[in-house]
Amino acid sequence: MQSNVPAWFGKCSLSAALIFIACGIATARFGHSLQLPATTARDGALVTLNRYVDNPIPDIVLTGSSLTFRLKEEYFETPRLRNLALAGGSVITGLQIVASQPQIPKIIIVETNVLSRPPDAALVERFSAHEGRHGLFFRPIRTAVAAYENRIHAPVSHAEVEASLQRLLEQPPSDFDNHVYVERAIQQMKEEYPISIVQKNVETISKLIDALEQRGARVLLMEMPYAAPIEASRASRTTSEIVHRAFPDPGRWLPMNLDRAELRWADGVHLDERSAVLVSRYLDERFLSRPNYARAPSKN
């Protein structure tokens, strides 16, 4: 009986080594940048960023706050588009992660409505492309778990939801009375408007744009449509003035000439689903026609 112990131990050791080597090969094949799935309210952001760093680089990336987050990827007909806008987050978080990768998209859209939040340094560190973030032993385990997480959260395609989107667009705009929520949003913006952070974030965005365009990307700025009372608020107007003063070239801006009468906002700030689809289709037209997007903007 005892004579079988060394042989048994040797077989177990060999099996463990082979499993570890296989996991290591899988890590090299499928990407060391995958992360463990989260169990917090940041699940959505982690899944979104996991998919970005582990999949082929798209042609177009949207970065922004919860306003742009409402533009679901399945709403777009444009191929190879990824939305990295983070609900409750800063546009700079996604932009820094994009800039940290060895390959970058051809076109990067930056929403400029909400610039009052600092970037999430933990997310930027977690998803930046550099070696040595995780121990060698745990990296294969993280890779396997994250690959499973990415698979079960695989997004639906535009073709899969096109019929339901068309039915939604055939409905009239919502008649929901949101004035209570609009007033509350305006009051909150008055109380929580940190102009110094806005100015600092605009400076950071400017540096990131320079770095990205030196690598061949085309960066465009975008102002998501607000309800009229929110758009006229002091916080919104001041933010817009600061950004446009920093980026005065009209060629830097993605036009948003939609029929505002067709748009609705449940809270005055965030588009409802029908309106989000309308905005996505409008952007589709801009992206598919690509008017002068390959032209580098002036450095004014």
C-alpha positions in Angstrom: 0.0 0.0 0.0 2.8 2.4 1.0 4.6 1.6 -2.2 1.8 3.1 -4.2 2.0 6.5 -2.3 4.9 7.9 -4.3 3.3 6.9 -7.6 -0.1 8.4 -6.6 1.6 11.6 -5.4 3.6 11.9 -8.6 0.4 11.5 -10.7 -1.4 14.2 -8.7 1.5 16.5 -9.0 1.8 16.0 -12.7 -2.0 16.5 -13.2 -1.9 19.7 -11.1 1.1 21.0 -13.2 -0.7 20.2 -16.5 -3.8 22.0 -15.3 -1.8 25.0 -14.2 0.1 25.1 -17.6 -3.2 24.8 -19.5 -4.6 27.7 -17.5 -1.5 29.7 -18.2 -1.9 29.0 -21.9 -5.5 30.1 -21.7 -4.5 33.3 -20.0 -2.0 34.1 -22.8 -4.5 33.2 -25.4 -7.6 35.0 -24.0 -6.0 37.9 -22.3 -4.4 38.7 -19.0 -6.5 41.8 -18.6 -9.6 40.0 -17.7 -11.0 40.7 -14.2 -12.9 38.7 -11.6 -16.6 39.4 -11.7 -17.8 41.9 -9.1 -20.4 41.4 -6.5 -21.1 45.1 -5.9 -23.1 47.9 -7.5 -20.2 48.4 -10.0 -21.0 45.0 -11.7 -22.2 46.7 -14.9 -19.1 48.9 -15.2 -16.8 45.9 -14.6 -18.6 43.7 -17.1 -18.5 46.5 -19.7 -14.8 47.2 -19.1 -13.9 43.5 -19.1 -15.5 43.1 -22.5 -13.6 46.1 -23.8 -10.1 45.1 -22.7 -10.6 41.4 -23.7 -12.2 41.8 -27.2 -10.8 43.2 -30.5 -10.6 47.0 -30.4 -13.8 48.5 -31.9 -13.8 51.3 -34.5 -15.9 53.7 -32.4 -16.1 54.1 -28.7 -18.5 56.3 -26.7 -17.3 57.6 -23.3 -19.4 59.5 -20.8 -21.7 59.5 -17.9 -25.1 57.9 -17.2 -26.5 60.2 -20.0 -24.6 58.4 -22.7 -24.9 55.1 -20.8 -28.6 55.1 -21.9 -27.5 54.6 -25.5 -27.3 50.8 -25.4 -25.0 49.2 -27.9 -27.9 47.1 -29.4 -29.6 50.3 -30.4 -26.9 51.1 -32.9 -26.7 49.7 -36.4 -23.1 50.9 -36.7 -20.8 47.9 -36.6 -17.8 47.7 -34.2 -19.2 50.3 -31.8 -18.7 50.0 -28.0 -20.2 52.2 -25.3 -17.9 52.7 -22.3 -20.1 55.3 -20.6 -20.4 54.5 -16.9 -23.6 55.1 -15.0 -22.8 57.4 -12.1 -19.2 57.7 -13.3 -16.8 60.2 -14.9 -16.1 60.4 -18.6 -12.4 60.5 -17.8 -12.5 57.0 -16.3 -13.4 55.4 -19.6 -11.2 57.8 -21.6 -8.1 57.0 -19.5 -8.7 53.3 -19.8 -9.0 53.6 -23.6 -5.8 55.6 -23.7 -3.9 53.0 -21.6 -4.4 50.2 -24.1 -1.8 49.3 -26.7 -4.4 49.7 -29.4 -7.0 52.4 -29.6 -10.2 53.0 -31.6 -10.3 55.1 -34.8 -13.0 57.4 -33.4 -13.6 58.3 -29.8 -16.7 60.2 -28.7 -16.5 62.1 -25.4 -19.7 63.3 -23.7 -19.2 66.7 -22.0 -22.4 67.2 -20.1 -21.3 65.8 -16.7 -17.8 66.9 -15.8 -18.3 67.4 -12.1 -17.0 64.0 -11.0 -13.4 62.9 -10.6 -12.2 59.8 -12.4 -12.4 56.5 -10.6 -8.7 55.8 -10.0 -9.4 52.2 -8.8 -11.1 51.3 -12.1 -8.5 53.0 -14.2 -5.7 51.1 -12.4 -7.6 47.8 -12.6 -8.2 48.0 -16.3 -5.1 49.8 -17.5 -2.9 47.7 -19.8 0.2 47.0 -17.8 1.8 43.8 -16.6 2.0 42.6 -13.0 -1.4 43.6 -11.8 -2.2 40.1 -10.6 -0.1 37.3 -9.1 1.0 34.6 -11.6 -0.8 31.9 -9.6 -4.2 33.6 -9.5 -4.1 35.0 -13.0 -5.4 31.7 -14.7 -8.2 31.5 -12.2 -9.2 35.1 -12.8 -9.1 34.5 -16.5 -11.3 31.4 -16.4 -13.9 33.1 -14.1 -13.9 36.3 -16.1 -14.3 34.5 -19.4 -17.3 32.7 -18.0 -18.7 36.0 -16.7 -18.2 37.7 -20.1 -19.9 34.8 -21.8 -23.1 34.9 -19.7 -23.3 38.7 -20.1 -22.8 38.6 -23.8 -24.8 41.5 -25.3 -27.6 41.1 -27.8 -27.1 42.4 -31.3 -29.0 45.1 -33.1 -30.5 42.6 -35.5 -31.9 40.6 -32.5 -33.8 43.7 -31.2 -34.5 45.6 -34.4 -38.1 44.6 -34.6 -38.9 45.7 -31.0 -37.0 48.9 -31.5 -39.1 49.7 -34.5 -42.3 49.1 -32.6 -41.0 51.4 -29.9 -40.3 54.2 -32.4 -43.8 53.8 -33.8 -45.3 54.8 -30.5 -45.9 58.5 -29.7 -43.6 60.3 -27.3 -44.4 59.8 -23.6 -46.8 62.2 -22.0 -45.3 61.6 -18.5 -45.3 64.7 -16.3 -41.8 65.0 -15.0 -41.8 68.6 -13.7 -41.3 67.4 -10.0 -38.1 65.5 -11.0 -36.9 68.3 -13.2 -37.1 70.8 -10.3 -35.4 68.4 -8.0 -32.6 67.9 -10.5 -32.1 71.6 -11.0 -31.9 72.1 -7.2 -29.4 69.3 -6.8 -27.2 70.8 -9.6 -27.2 74.1 -7.8 -26.1 72.5 -4.5 -23.5 70.2 -6.0 -21.8 72.2 -8.7 -17.9 72.1 -8.2 -16.6 74.4 -10.9 -13.0 73.7 -9.9 -13.4 70.0 -10.7 -15.0 70.8 -14.0 -12.1 73.0 -15.0 -9.6 70.4 -13.9 -11.4 67.6 -15.8 -11.5 69.7 -19.0 -7.7 70.1 -18.7 -7.3 66.4 -18.3 -9.6 65.7 -21.2 -7.5 68.1 -23.4 -4.3 66.2 -22.5 -5.9 62.9 -23.2 -7.2 64.1 -26.6 -3.7 65.2 -27.6 -2.2 61.9 -26.5 -4.9 59.9 -28.3 -4.7 61.9 -31.6 -0.9 61.6 -31.6 -1.5 57.9 -31.8 -3.9 58.2 -34.8 -7.4 58.4 -33.1 -10.0 61.0 -34.0 -11.6 62.4 -30.8 -15.0 64.2 -31.1 -16.9 65.9 -28.3 -20.7 65.6 -27.8 -23.3 67.3 -25.7 -26.2 65.0 -25.0 -29.6 66.7 -25.2 -31.2 67.8 -22.0 -34.8 68.8 -21.2 -35.0 72.6 -21.8 -35.1 73.6 -18.1 -32.0 71.5 -17.3 -30.2 72.9 -20.4 -31.0 76.4 -19.2 -29.8 75.9 -15.7 -26.7 77.7 -14.5 -24.7 74.5 -13.9 -25.4 73.2 -17.5 -24.6 76.6 -19.1 -21.4 77.1 -17.1 -20.1 73.6 -18.0 -20.9 74.1 -21.6 -19.2 77.5 -21.6 -16.0 76.1 -20.0 -15.8 73.2 -22.5 -16.5 75.3 -25.6 -13.9 77.8 -24.5 -11.4 75.1 -24.2 -12.4 73.5 -27.5 -13.6 76.3 -29.8 -13.1 74.5 -33.1 -16.6 73.5 -34.5 -14.9 70.5 -36.2 -14.2 69.1 -32.8 -17.9 68.8 -32.0 -20.3 66.1 -33.1 -23.5 67.9 -34.1 -26.7 66.9 -32.2 -29.3 68.5 -34.5 -32.3 66.3 -33.5 -36.0 67.2 -33.3 -36.2 67.9 -29.6 -40.0 67.7 -29.8 -39.6 64.0 -30.2 -37.4 63.5 -27.1 -38.5 62.9 -23.5 -36.6 62.7 -20.2 -38.1 60.8 -17.3 -36.2 63.1 -14.9 -35.3 65.9 -17.2 -31.7 64.6 -17.4 -31.8 61.0 -18.7 -33.4 60.1 -22.0 -36.3 57.6 -21.8 -35.9 54.5 -23.9 -37.7 55.7 -27.0 -35.6 58.9 -27.0 -32.4 57.0 -26.5 -33.2 54.9 -29.6 -33.8 58.1 -31.6 -30.5 59.6 -30.5 -28.7 56.3 -31.3 -30.2 56.3 -34.8 -29.2 59.9 -35.3 -25.7 59.0 -34.3 -25.8 56.0 -36.6 -26.4 58.3 -39.5 -23.4 60.5 -38.6 -21.1 57.5 -38.1 -22.1 55.6 -41.2 -21.7 58.7 -43.4 -18.5 59.7 -41.6 -18.5 63.4 -42.7 -14.9 64.6 -42.3 -14.3 62.4 -39.2 -10.9 61.3 -40.6 -9.8 64.9 -40.8 -7.8 66.0 -37.8 -9.3 69.1 -36.0 -7.4 72.3 -35.7 -5.3 72.9 -32.5 -7.1 76.1 -31.6 
